[in-house]
């Protein structure tokens, strides 16, 4: 696993997390 892979993984995780937060706010 290269540094670039970990950065891409972190970015993807952040996108997924913000998407989940957006959905939670939308339904609350």
Secondary structure, DSSP 8 states (H G I E B T S, - for coil): --HHHHHHHHHHHHHHHHHHHHHHHHH-
